[in-house]
Amino acid sequence: MTTVPSSSAAAAVLPAGPAGAAAVVAPYDGGAPYQQAFARHGWRTVAVLPEHRLRPPVYRNATLPVGYGDRVVHRGLRQTVKALRALGVSAVVAGGAGGIELAERIAWQLGLPGADPASSPLRYDRGAQLARLARLGIPALRGIRTARLADAVTWARSYPAAGYLLAPAAAGTPVDAVECADERQIGAAWPALWHAAARHSGSPHLVLSELPGRHRYRVDTVTRPGPDGRPEHVVTGLRADVHAGPRAPGGPPAPALARCTARVLDALGVVCGPATTRLAYGDDDTAGSGPRLVCALAAPVMTRADEAPCPATGRHRASEVPDCWPAPAVPFFRDRS
């Protein structure tokens, strides 16, 4: 999985006025696309890379990225903020999933618009997201966040389901989730996934949830302040994650997916920048309950399958009906930049 931000994703975090410097936090994979996106707007980039002891194990030997105008090694928040102020940084963005929490803390200290860092896990942690939506009555998968296999098995016994999904708690981690039919398969998959999650995210916590239905979708968005100052979520891509047919149960999926996405992003405190939301319909949605959240990530994450553009043009808010719906697994993009 690669991080490939669009020009609109970069523009969403840039303040009005003359071009300046933007900090890209934890660009472990280089973050070259971010450099290109900001450069198109006339902005220079500053790489903020946590020192070795603060990185997830798999990234501890990563070299400092090249191609940035400046580099800051993060050892402590006060020192990093002071260095970024001296460099004239007036925009901050996460270089990937692993940089969300630090990016939000830095932006808060710099007095820049952004999400409340006290609730950062809502923007990347599957377990925190499912718990939050459950409290608000927003449809989401049932699940448990834990680092203990015994807790996961106990939960599965309490919530019998046709199948289960075991995944790292940290969304965006380059570790594949595993579908499990029963507690025996949960136990078999647990050790490898536990270690992989710890290596890539720094946390061994996993989320065991009921298995999403086969109709699964991904909605890419960019959020900006609207005319009234409230966040406006703009859909930039919508695609089927698996071969689900062009329509979900009960009719065209696009309107319901867009409305659900806007509701989810508001609940998770997404106020600016790119996000990816994964939703699923139940296999038997006879009650018309609509899509449910699988996970969300407030970072621009795209795969190779997402690179083919749609010939349609225009824009729409996440609460409106898109006028372009491609065939399954064929993405489309709407760039507002």
C-alpha positions as CSV (number, residue, x, y, z in Angstrom):
1,M,0.0,0.0,0.0
2,T,1.4,3.4,-1.0
3,T,0.6,6.9,0.1
4,V,-0.3,8.9,-3.0
5,P,-1.9,12.3,-2.1
6,S,-3.8,14.2,-4.8
7,S,-3.4,17.9,-5.5
8,S,-6.7,18.5,-3.7
9,A,-5.5,16.6,-0.6
10,A,-2.6,18.9,-0.4
11,A,-4.7,22.0,-1.1
12,A,-7.1,21.1,1.7
13,V,-4.5,21.8,4.4
14,L,-3.0,24.9,2.9
15,P,-4.0,28.3,4.3
16,A,-5.1,31.2,2.1
17,G,-2.4,33.7,1.2
18,P,1.1,33.5,-0.1
19,A,2.9,30.1,-0.5
20,G,5.1,29.0,2.4
21,A,6.3,25.8,4.0
22,A,4.4,22.6,4.8
23,A,5.6,20.0,7.3
24,V,5.1,16.3,6.3
25,V,5.1,14.2,9.5
26,A,6.6,10.7,9.5
27,P,7.1,10.2,5.7
28,Y,8.6,6.8,6.3
29,D,8.2,5.8,2.7
30,G,9.7,8.9,1.3
31,G,6.6,10.9,0.7
32,A,7.7,12.0,-2.7
33,P,4.1,12.5,-4.0
34,Y,3.5,15.0,-1.2
35,Q,6.5,17.0,-2.3
36,Q,5.1,17.1,-5.9
37,A,1.6,18.0,-4.8
38,F,2.7,20.9,-2.5
39,A,5.2,22.0,-5.2
40,R,2.3,22.4,-7.7
41,H,0.9,25.0,-5.3
42,G,4.3,26.7,-4.9
43,W,4.9,25.4,-1.4
44,R,8.2,23.9,-0.1
45,T,8.1,20.9,2.2
46,V,9.8,20.1,5.5
47,A,10.2,16.4,6.5
48,V,9.5,15.7,10.2
49,L,10.9,12.2,11.0
50,P,10.7,10.8,14.6
51,E,14.0,9.7,16.0
52,H,14.7,6.0,16.0
53,R,13.3,5.2,19.4
54,L,10.0,6.8,18.6
55,R,9.4,4.9,15.4
56,P,7.6,1.6,14.9
57,P,10.2,-1.2,14.8
58,V,10.0,-1.9,11.1
59,Y,10.9,1.8,10.4
60,R,13.7,2.2,12.8
61,N,16.4,1.8,10.2
62,A,14.6,3.9,7.6
63,T,16.8,6.6,6.2
64,L,15.9,10.3,6.2
65,P,13.8,11.0,3.1
66,V,15.4,13.0,0.2
67,G,13.9,15.8,-1.8
68,Y,12.6,17.9,1.0
69,G,13.7,21.5,1.4
70,D,14.4,21.0,5.1
71,R,14.4,18.1,7.6
72,V,13.6,18.1,11.3
73,V,14.3,15.1,13.5
74,H,11.5,14.8,16.1
75,R,12.9,14.1,19.6
76,G,10.3,16.1,21.6
77,L,7.3,18.1,20.9
78,R,8.6,21.5,22.2
79,Q,11.8,21.2,20.2
80,T,10.1,20.2,17.0
81,V,7.5,23.0,17.2
82,K,10.3,25.5,17.8
83,A,12.2,24.3,14.8
84,L,9.1,24.3,12.5
85,R,8.3,27.9,13.6
86,A,11.8,28.9,12.7
87,L,11.3,27.4,9.2
88,G,8.1,29.3,8.7
89,V,5.8,26.2,8.6
90,S,2.1,27.1,8.3
91,A,0.6,23.8,7.3
92,V,1.1,20.3,8.7
93,V,0.0,17.0,7.3
94,A,0.6,13.3,8.2
95,G,2.9,11.5,5.7
96,G,0.9,8.4,6.3
97,A,-1.1,6.5,8.9
98,G,1.8,6.5,11.4
99,G,2.1,10.3,11.4
100,I,-1.5,11.2,12.2
101,E,-1.2,11.6,15.9
102,L,2.0,13.6,15.9
103,A,0.9,15.8,13.0
104,E,-2.3,16.7,14.9
105,R,-0.2,17.5,18.1
106,I,2.2,19.7,16.1
107,A,-0.6,21.6,14.3
108,W,-2.3,22.2,17.6
109,Q,0.9,23.6,19.1
110,L,1.5,25.8,16.1
111,G,-2.1,27.2,16.3
112,L,-3.1,25.8,12.9
113,P,-6.5,24.5,12.0
114,G,-6.9,20.8,12.6
115,A,-8.5,18.1,14.6
116,D,-8.3,17.9,18.4
117,P,-5.2,15.8,19.2
118,A,-6.9,14.6,22.4
119,S,-9.1,12.4,20.1
120,S,-6.4,11.4,17.5
121,P,-7.1,7.6,17.8
122,L,-10.6,8.3,16.3
123,R,-8.8,9.1,13.0
124,Y,-6.9,5.9,12.7
125,D,-7.7,3.3,15.4
126,R,-10.4,0.8,14.4
127,G,-11.3,0.0,17.9
128,A,-11.7,3.6,19.0
129,Q,-13.9,4.2,15.9
130,L,-16.2,1.3,16.5
131,A,-16.7,2.3,20.1
132,R,-17.4,5.9,19.2
133,L,-19.9,5.1,16.6
134,A,-21.7,2.6,18.8
135,R,-22.1,5.3,21.4
136,L,-23.6,7.7,18.8
137,G,-25.9,5.0,17.3
138,I,-24.1,5.1,13.9
139,P,-24.0,1.8,12.1
140,A,-20.6,0.0,12.5
141,L,-19.3,-3.5,12.8
142,R,-19.4,-5.0,16.3
143,G,-16.0,-5.9,17.6
144,I,-13.4,-5.9,20.3
145,R,-10.0,-4.1,20.5
146,T,-7.5,-6.2,22.5
147,A,-3.9,-7.4,22.6
148,R,-5.0,-10.7,24.3
149,L,-6.1,-13.7,22.3
150,A,-8.1,-14.9,25.3
151,D,-10.2,-11.7,25.3
152,A,-10.8,-12.1,21.5
153,V,-12.0,-15.7,21.8
154,T,-14.3,-14.8,24.8
155,W,-15.8,-12.0,22.7
156,A,-16.4,-14.3,19.7
157,R,-18.1,-16.8,21.9
158,S,-20.4,-14.1,23.2
159,Y,-21.2,-12.8,19.7
160,P,-21.7,-15.7,17.4
161,A,-21.4,-14.7,13.7
162,A,-21.1,-16.3,10.3
163,G,-17.5,-15.2,10.3
164,Y,-15.0,-12.8,11.8
165,L,-12.4,-10.2,10.6
166,L,-9.1,-10.0,12.5
167,A,-7.1,-6.8,11.7
168,P,-4.5,-4.5,13.3
169,A,-6.1,-1.8,15.4
170,A,-4.2,0.8,13.5
171,A,-5.9,1.3,10.1
172,G,-3.5,1.9,7.2
173,T,-1.0,-0.6,8.6
174,P,0.5,-2.6,5.6
175,V,-0.7,-5.8,7.2
176,D,-3.5,-7.8,5.6
177,A,-6.6,-8.5,7.7
178,V,-7.6,-12.1,8.1
179,E,-11.0,-13.6,7.7
180,C,-11.8,-16.3,10.3
181,A,-14.6,-18.8,10.3
182,D,-14.4,-19.7,14.0
183,E,-12.3,-19.4,17.2
184,R,-9.9,-22.1,16.0
185,Q,-9.0,-20.0,13.0
186,I,-8.8,-16.9,15.2
187,G,-6.3,-18.6,17.3
188,A,-4.3,-19.8,14.3
189,A,-4.1,-16.3,12.8
190,W,-3.5,-14.4,16.0
191,P,0.3,-14.8,16.6
192,A,1.5,-13.7,13.1
193,L,-0.9,-10.8,13.0
194,W,-0.1,-9.7,16.5
195,H,3.7,-9.6,15.7
196,A,3.1,-7.9,12.3
197,A,0.9,-5.2,13.9
198,A,3.5,-4.5,16.6
199,R,6.3,-4.2,14.0
200,H,4.4,-1.9,11.7
201,S,2.4,0.3,14.0
202,G,4.2,0.0,17.3
203,S,1.1,-1.5,18.9
204,P,0.2,-5.2,19.2
205,H,-3.5,-4.4,19.6
206,L,-5.8,-6.1,17.1
207,V,-9.5,-5.7,16.4
208,L,-11.7,-8.7,16.0
209,S,-15.1,-7.9,14.5
210,E,-17.9,-9.6,12.8
211,L,-17.2,-10.2,9.1
212,P,-18.3,-7.4,6.8
213,G,-20.8,-8.3,4.1
214,R,-19.6,-9.0,0.6
215,H,-20.7,-5.6,-0.6
216,R,-17.8,-3.5,0.5
217,Y,-16.9,0.0,-0.6
218,R,-14.2,2.6,-0.2
219,V,-14.9,6.3,-0.2
220,D,-12.1,8.8,-0.6
221,T,-12.8,12.3,0.6
222,V,-11.1,15.7,1.2
223,T,-12.4,17.9,4.0
224,R,-12.2,21.7,4.0
225,P,-14.0,24.4,6.1
226,G,-17.3,25.2,4.3
227,P,-18.8,28.7,3.8
228,D,-20.3,28.5,7.3
229,G,-17.0,27.4,8.9
230,R,-18.2,23.8,9.4
231,P,-16.3,21.0,7.8
232,E,-17.3,20.2,4.2
233,H,-16.5,16.6,3.1
234,V,-16.0,16.3,-0.7
235,V,-16.0,12.9,-2.3
236,T,-12.9,12.4,-4.5
237,G,-13.3,8.7,-5.2
238,L,-15.7,5.8,-4.7
239,R,-15.1,2.2,-5.6
240,A,-16.1,-1.3,-4.8
241,D,-13.5,-3.1,-2.7
242,V,-14.6,-6.6,-3.9
243,H,-16.7,-7.8,-6.8
244,A,-20.1,-6.8,-5.4
245,G,-22.0,-5.8,-8.5
246,P,-22.7,-2.2,-9.5
247,R,-25.5,-1.8,-7.0
248,A,-25.7,-2.6,-3.3
249,P,-28.9,-4.3,-1.8
250,G,-31.9,-1.9,-1.8
251,G,-30.8,0.3,-4.7
252,P,-27.9,2.5,-5.9
253,P,-25.2,2.6,-3.2
254,A,-23.6,6.0,-4.0
255,P,-26.1,8.3,-2.2
256,A,-26.2,6.1,0.9
257,L,-22.5,5.7,1.0
258,A,-21.9,9.4,0.6
259,R,-24.3,10.3,3.4
260,C,-23.0,7.6,5.7
261,T,-19.4,8.8,5.1
262,A,-20.2,12.4,5.9
263,R,-21.9,11.2,9.2
264,V,-18.9,9.0,10.1
265,L,-16.3,11.7,9.4
266,D,-18.2,14.2,11.6
267,A,-18.4,11.7,14.4
268,L,-14.6,11.0,14.1
269,G,-13.7,14.6,14.3
270,V,-12.2,14.9,10.7
271,V,-12.1,18.7,10.0
272,C,-9.5,19.1,7.2
273,G,-7.5,17.0,4.8
274,P,-7.9,13.7,3.1
275,A,-9.5,10.5,4.5
276,T,-10.4,7.0,3.3
277,T,-13.5,5.4,4.7
278,R,-14.4,1.7,4.2
279,L,-18.1,0.7,4.4
280,A,-20.0,-2.5,4.0
281,Y,-23.5,-3.7,3.5
282,G,-24.8,-6.8,5.2
283,D,-25.2,-9.8,2.8
284,D,-28.9,-9.8,3.6
285,D,-29.8,-6.2,4.0
286,T,-33.6,-6.9,3.9
287,A,-34.2,-4.4,6.7
288,G,-32.6,-1.6,4.7
289,S,-30.2,-0.7,7.5
290,G,-27.7,0.7,5.0
291,P,-23.9,0.6,5.1
292,R,-21.8,0.1,8.2
293,L,-18.3,1.4,9.0
294,V,-15.5,-1.1,8.7
295,C,-12.7,1.5,9.3
296,A,-11.6,5.0,8.5
297,L,-8.2,6.6,8.1
298,A,-7.5,10.4,8.0
299,A,-4.6,10.1,5.6
300,P,-4.3,9.9,1.8
301,V,-3.9,6.1,1.2
302,M,-4.3,4.8,-2.3
303,T,-3.4,1.5,-4.0
304,R,-2.4,0.9,-7.6
305,A,-6.0,0.0,-8.4
306,D,-7.0,3.5,-7.5
307,E,-4.8,5.2,-10.1
308,A,-7.1,5.0,-13.1
309,P,-9.1,8.2,-13.6
310,C,-12.7,8.6,-14.4
311,P,-13.6,10.6,-17.6
312,A,-16.3,12.5,-15.6
313,T,-15.6,15.9,-14.3
314,G,-17.1,18.1,-11.6
315,R,-17.5,18.0,-7.8
316,H,-20.0,17.0,-5.1
317,R,-20.3,17.1,-1.4
318,A,-20.3,13.9,0.6
319,S,-24.0,14.5,1.4
320,E,-25.0,14.7,-2.3
321,V,-25.5,12.1,-5.0
322,P,-22.4,11.5,-7.2
323,D,-23.3,11.6,-10.9
324,C,-20.5,9.1,-11.8
325,W,-20.7,5.5,-10.7
326,P,-18.1,3.2,-12.3
327,A,-18.1,-0.5,-12.7
328,P,-17.0,-2.5,-9.7
329,A,-13.3,-2.0,-8.7
330,V,-12.9,0.9,-11.2
331,P,-12.2,4.1,-9.3
332,F,-13.1,7.7,-10.2
333,F,-11.6,10.9,-9.1
334,R,-12.9,14.4,-8.7
335,D,-10.2,17.0,-8.0
336,R,-11.3,20.4,-6.6
337,S,-7.9,22.0,-6.9
